[in-house]
Amino acid sequence: MKIRWSVLLGIVLLGLVLAGCSDRPSNTADEQPDSTPVEETVVDASPEEAAPREESAVETEIAAGGLEDPSSAEIVATANGVPVYRDEYESAKSAIVNQNAMTYAQLGMDYGALLEGGDGRLRELSIEAEAMYRVFGVVLAEAEADARGILPTNDTIDTLFEAQYAQILDAQRMTEAELDAYLVSQGSSLEEFKVLGREAVTWQLTIDALAEDLTATIEISEQDLQRYLDEHIDEYATPEEVRASHIHFGTTDTHLSDYLASHEDEYAEADTGELPAIDDVRDELVAAIRAEAEAALAKIRGGASFDDLASARMDTDAISLGWFAETSLGETFDAAAFTLDIGEVSDLVETEIGYHIIRLDDRRQAHTPKLDEVIDDVRLALDEQIRSEQLEAFMANAYDTAQFEIHLPLLDAVWGQQMNPDGTIGKLERLVEEGLPGEPYLGYVLAAMYELRIEELSGEKLLLEAEEDPAEEVAQQIAELDRQISQDIERAIAAYELALQAVGDDPAIQAKLDSLEEQLGDGKDEPEEAQGDGD
């Protein structure tokens, strides 16, 4: 059995853990989807699987009856004759959906709603294409790793997994018992999570080894290092920086509210004892806070300790701003800080959040390093870049030369849309003629492909119409494009009508139909007007 299935499933399990901990921080991110009809998805060719080795823990678990063996499941595709099972394809798809859902949840949006309706089916097809692309990459990388004999040892795998497992628990602020309970609530288990996690680590080690093996004969000269440093000098040069401390007298609404509450005797209504609204006394409060700031500055000028005054007013951690080239406090604050001499205290500085007294604690000048100062860092960075480029080139070539077969009819139809849009339309038209159960939005997908072609043809027409002295041949080309555009509009209308028949009343589809019928009407009006002018 190939372990790539377990790796992809492991990614889904990890996604469930992160998604379930909505009150804990997560670093998961993904691309924002759009409503553009599906095109062949170009993703990072970094597959998510490892080469086969001695019987894995997952295989042992399968033998014991704990997990289902995907080798008996449906084959949905092949890459160079190697089967891709539905379980691993669905796992890759679920991983992408989970990642997108977490990203949208952080924005307070429901990702599931974006997968509804015709546009939702197009988005889902894009996800399916990306999932299949990833699984194909797994197969190709697995085959190469197997051929090269790059297999991490079990001891290495266990060591890395334990380190990463500890990081997961720490990042999610969970105990092992809490993780176990959560996984059980999701229909999984801690044991299964660990089994699948080790397989994911196997892939991580294998792909690293593959990258190293691909670049084993590459030598980096000092000239190469210098060239890299010159091209990335901004990453190594440091601007002028200062280290400063400040005393802050805040004037935001929060600060004003706190000040008002702490001076209740001065501002409370004599009759009711109620405090006035901040807006009613804002100017008065700001003036009082400024007066406190000026008084503190006068004490410092008179010899009082800056640190003592700062500590009396602020949390100790907020006094020092550390080293910075610029702050989030604005240009006025930064300009004041950079004009000071070391040990000097500024005049009162006003920003959007209040008044500040700044003391400059230290300064270091801008520095552009020579190669010998950063040679180790540059060598490491260049080595990583070369390895990444070589791995990317290898995977790109592997994709280009591989033979893929997809047994899912709709996904197979749209797979090559970017390279061969006419071929995609032809396949979709045949699916419509033959019928495809379980795909009520098949007509919608076909109509979307027609609309893409209409957009392309319209662009060609605009370029021809922009020619200053069009020849007779150009006029004929424009007429032919008009014919093709009208024909595709009619076909798109028919396809959208087919979708309406399948899904019932749908305002979004109806709106597209109305728009296309209006375009078709406008196109048919033009010849009639021209003919009338000729009469």
N, C-alpha and C positions, 0 to 999 in steps of 0.2 A: 504493500500500500504506500502511496506517496503522502508525505507529511504535510504537503501544502494545504490540504483541506483543514487540518487541525490548526495551522497557523492563521488562516483566514477566519476560522471560527473563534480563535483566541482573540483576535482583534475585535470581533463583535462583542465578546464577553467583556473585554476591557471598556468598550464603549458603553455598555450597560452600566458598569460600575460608575464611570464618570458621569453619565447622564443621570443616574439615580441620586448623585450627591449634589443636587442643585445648590445647596447652601455652602458648598465647598468650592474653592477656586479650580478652574480647569483651563488648560492651555490649548485645548482642541480648537482648530480653526479649519475652515474650508472655504472654497470659492463661493461667492454669492451667485446663485443661479439667476437666469433671466428667462424671458419668455420667447427667446429666439428659437425657432424650430430646430430639432435635434440635428447636430452635425457630428461627424466622427470626432470623438473626444481625444485630444492629445494631452496625456497626463504624464507625470513624472515617471519615467521608466525605471522605477526602483521597485521591483516585485517584492512580494511579501512572503517568501517561502525559502526553504533550504533544500539542499541536496539530500537524497536518501542516504541513510547510514544503517547501522545495525538496528534491529527491531526497536522502535521507539516506544516511549511510555504510552502513547496513544494506541499503538498497535497492541500492546499488552492489555490495555483497557478494553479494546475491541474484542480480543480473544476471550477475555473474561466476561464479555456480555455487557460491559458498562457503556459502550458507545456504539453507534451504528457505523458499519463499514460502508463508506460511500462507493466502494468499487462495485457494489451491487445496485447502486442507484442509477438514475437516468443520466446518460451522457448527453450534454447539451452542446458540446463543441469539441473540436480537436485542434491541436497545434502541432504541426509536423507529425501528425498521426497519433500524438499522445492525447488520451481522452481528458476532457474537462467535465467533471460531474456537477450535477445541479446543486448539490450541497455546497461545494466550494464557490460556485458562481453566486448562489444566493447569499452566502456568507460575505463575499466581497461587496455585493450590492447593499446588504444590511449595514456593513461598516460605513459605507459612504453616506447612506441615509441617516444613520445615527450621528455621524459627525456634523452633517448639515443641520440636523434637528437641534443639536446642542448649541451650534453657532446662533441659530435663529432664536432659541430659547433665551440666550444671553441678551438678545435685543428685544425680548418680550414679544416675539412673534411665533405663530404656530406654523411650523414647517409643513405639517401634514396637510394644511389647507392649500398649500401651493402645489400639491400633487393631485388635486381634484380637477375634474373637467378635462377639456381638450388640451389646454396648455399644460395642465398637470401631467397628462399622459406623455406629452413631448418632453417635459422635464424628466419624467421617469425613464423614458427611452435614452436620454442622455446619460443618466445614471447607469443604466444597464450597459450602455456602450463602454463607459469608463470601467465598470466592474469587470466586464469581459476582457478589456485591454489589460487590466491589472493581472487577472488570472493567466492570461496568455504570457505576460512577462514573467510570472512565476515559473511557468512550464519551461520557458526558454532559458532562464537563468539556472534553473534546477538541472537541466540537461548539460549545460556548460560546466557547472560545478562538479557534476558527477564525472564528466569526461576528464576533468583536470585532477580529480581525486582530492578535492579540498573539503575535508570533513573535520569540523571541530571535535575535540574530545569531550566525553561526558563531564569530566571534571571542570573543563573550561566553561561548558554550558551551565553547569550547576552554580559555579561561582558568580557568573554574570547575572543569572536569573535571580539569585538570592539578593544581590545588590539592587537590582531593578525593582524587585518585589518590595523590598524595604522602602525604596523611594516612593512607590505607589501608596503604601500605607501612610507614610509621612505626609505626602502631598495632599492626600484626602483626609488626613487627621482621623484615621480609622484604626482600630485594633484588628487583629486577625479574626477575632470572634465576631466583630461587627461586619467585616467583609464577608465572612462565611454566612452570617444571617441574611445579609443582603442578597448574596448569590442564590441562596436557597429560595428566597422570595421571588427570584426571577426564573426559577426552574432549573438552576444550575447548582454547582457546589464548589467549595473551595478546592477540593481535590482536582476536579476537572479544570478549574481555572489555572492551577499550578501546572498541570500536565500540558495544557495548551500554551501557557506562558513559556515553558521551557522550549517548546517547539518554535515559538516566535523568536526566542533568543538564538536558537540554532540558525535561523535564517539571517539574523543580524550578523552573527559571526561569519557565516558563509559568504554573504555579500561583501563584507569587509575583506575577507580573504581573496575573493574573486577580484576585487578592485586592486589589491596589492599584487596579485599574480599578473594581472594585465599590464602593470607598470613596472614589473620586476627588472626589465632591461633599460629603463629610462634613467639617464644620468642628468643631474642638474648642475650646470656650470655656474661660476660666479657671475658671468655675464647674464645668465638667465635670472639669477637672484636680483641683480641690479636693475634689470629691465622690469621685473615684477614690482620692485620697490618704487621705481619711478612712476609706474602706472597706478600704484595704490598709495602714493605718498600721503594723501589726506588721512588714510587710516592709521598712519604711524606718526605723523607730525602732531604736535600738541600746541594749542594756541596759548597765549598769555592767560594765566589763571591767578586768581587771588583767593586767599582764605580770610573770611570775615565773620564777625559776630554782630548781632544787632539786638536792640531793644524795641519791641513792637508795641505801638499804641493803636489798637484796632478800632476802625470806624464802620465796619460792616453792620448790617442789621442785627446780627447775633451779638456783636460786641456792644452795640448801643443798647440792646435789650438787657444784657448783663449789667451794663453800667447803670441803667435806669433802676434796675432791681436793687443794686447795691447802694443807691443813693435815694432810697424811697422817701426818706424824711424831707429831702429837698424838693421832690417833684410830685409827691402825692397831693391830691386835691384836699383842701382843708376840710370841706364839708363831708365828703364821701370816703376819703382815704384811698381812692382809686388812683392808679398811675395813668398818666395820659398816653395816648397813642404815640408811637415813635415818630411818625411823620409830623405830628403837631409840635414836637420839641427837637426835631432832628438837628437843626442848626445850633441850637443851644447846647445839645449834647456833644456835637463835634467840636464846638468851641471849647467846652470844658475839658475834653480829652486832649485837645491840642495844648491847652494851658498846662496840663499835667506833663505832657511831653517836653514842653519848653522849660518847665521847672526842673525836670530830671536832667536835661541838657545843661542847665545852669549849674546844677550841683556837680556834674562831671567836670565842667570848665573850672569849677572852684576847687577841684581836687578829690571829689568823692570817687569811690571805686565803681568803674563801669560794671564789673562782674557782680558786685553786691547789688547794685540797682537792678541789673538784668535778672538776677536770681529772685529778687523780691517780687518781680512783676511777672516773670514767665517761667514755664517749665524749662528745666535745665537743658533738655534735649533740643529745645527750639532756639536756643541762644546762638549756637554756632551754626553757620551755614556751610561749613566745610570748604573744600576747594571748588571753584566754579569759574567757567569762562563767561557764563551768563546765567541768570536765574529766571524763575517764573514770575518774579515780582515786577518786571518791566524795565524798560530802558532807563528811566529816571534813576531807579535804584542802582542798576549796574554802573551807570555813568558815574554816580557819586562814589561807589565803592572803588572803582578803578582809578579815580583821581587822587585818592588818599595815599599818604606815605605810611609805611608800616608803623603801627602803634597810634596813628592819628585817628581822631574821632570826628565824624562828619557833623555838619549842621543838620537841622531837622529835614528829613526827606519824606515827601508825601507821595504815596502810591494809591492805587485803587482800594487797598484794604486798610489804609490808615497812615500813621506817621512812624518813622523809623529813625533811630540813632544808630549809626553804623561805625564799627571800629575795624580797621584793617589789621589783620593779624599776621599775614605773610603774603609773599608774592613770588611767582616764578615766571620767568620769561618764556615766550614762545620758542619752540625748538623743533627743527627739522633734522631728524637723525641721519647719520651716515649708515651705510650698509653694515659695517662692522659692529654697530651698536645694537642692531636688531636682527642680525643675520640668522639666529636660531628661529625666531618667530617667522621671518620671511621664508625660510626654508620649509618650515612646517606648513605654512599657508600655501606655498606654491606646490608642495608635494600633494596636499589635499586637493588642490584645484586640478592638478594633472590626473590624479586618480579618478576624480569625479568625471572629468571630461572623457577619459578613456572608457570608463564604465558606461557613460551615456552613449558614446560612439558605438561601443560594442552592442548595447541593447538596441540602439537605432538600427544597426545593421542586421541584428538578429530578427527584429520585427520586419524589416524590408525583405529579407530573404526567406522568411518562414511561410509555410502554407497553412492557412487557417480555414476551418470549416465551422460554420455556426448552424446548429440545428433548430434554433428558435426563429421561426419564419419572419416575424416583424423586425426583430433585432438584426437578422441577416440582411433584410431589405435596406435598412437605414445605415448599416455599418460603414459602407463606403461612400456615403452621401457627399462628403467633402471632395473626394477625388473623382467621383463619377455620379453627379446629380441625376443625369438622364437615366443611368442604369438603376438608380434607386427608385425613380418614378416608375420605370418599367416593371420592376419587381413588385412595387406596391399596387400597380394597376392589375397585375396578375392575381395578387392576393385578394383584391376586391372582387374580381371576376369569380374566383374559386370559392370565396368566402373563408373567413378565419374566425371560428368560434372563440368567444371569450374576449374579443377585441372590439367593443362597441365604438371606439374612437378611431378605428382604422381609416374611415373616410376623412376624419379630421386631420390625421397625419398626412394622408395623400394630398389633401387640400393645402396644407402648410408647405409641402414640397413644391406644389405648383406656384404658390405665392413667392417662394424663394427664387424660382426660375423667372417669374414675372419681374421681380426686382432686378435680377441680373440683366434680363433682356431690356428693361427700361433704362438701365444704366448705359448699355451699349447704344441705345437709340439717342440718348442725350449727347453722347460723345459725337455721334455722326451729325446731329443737328447743330452742333457747335462749330462745325467746319465753315470757314468763311466763304469759300467758293465750291460748294458741293457739286460733284460731277453727276451725270445721269445715273451712273452706277450706284452712287451713294443714295440717291432718291429711291432707287429700286430696293436697296438694302433696308432703308427706313420703312418702306411699304411692307417688306417681308417681315420685319420685326413687329410692325403693327398687327399683321395677320397672326403671328405666333402669340403675341401678347393677348389678343382677343380670344384666341383659341384656348390658351391656358386659363384665362379668366372664366370662360364657360365651363372648362373642366373642373376648376376649383369650386365653382358654384354647385356643380353636380355632386362633387365630393362632400361639400358641406351639407347639402341636402340629404345625402346618404347618412351622414353622421346624425343629423336631426331625426331621421327615421329610426336610427338605432337607439338613441338616448332619450328621445322625447324632447319636450320644450326646453330650450337652452338659450337664454338671452345672449350669451357671449357668442354662440355660433350664429344666431340670428343677426347679430350686429355685423359679423364678418360677411354674411350673405348680403345684407343690405348694402354694405360698402362696395362689394364686388359688383353687384348689379348696377350700382350708380356709376362705377368706372366703365362698365360695359356699355351703359347707355350713353355716357359722354363720348366714348370712342365711336359709337355708331352714328352720333349726331354730326361728327365732323365732315364725313363725305357728303351728307345731305346738304349741309350749309355751303360747301364748296360747289356742289352741283347747282344750287340756287343762284349763287353768285355768277356762275357761267351763263345762266339763262339771261 
